[in-house]
């Protein structure tokens, strides 16, 4: 629902331990019609070991803003928790 455009993303990831890592990323999108937005995210992931070695917990804080928001993409501050199990 958004016109064509360009985008790019830069990510910095740091492995704190074998089980814990963090990631900081910044992305920007420039759409036709002078609409644009950017998003900054900070993620932390903890991967369990032992009997739960396929289980991980992710936490994200994301901030999205724009100078002229595309429809359906308001500025926001988002907190997200994700539990992942790899079968």
Secondary structure by P-SEA (a helix, b strand, c coil): ccccccbbbbbbbbcccccbbbbbbbbbbbbcccccbbbbbbbbbbbbccccccbbbbbbbbbbbccccccccccbbbbbbbbbbcc
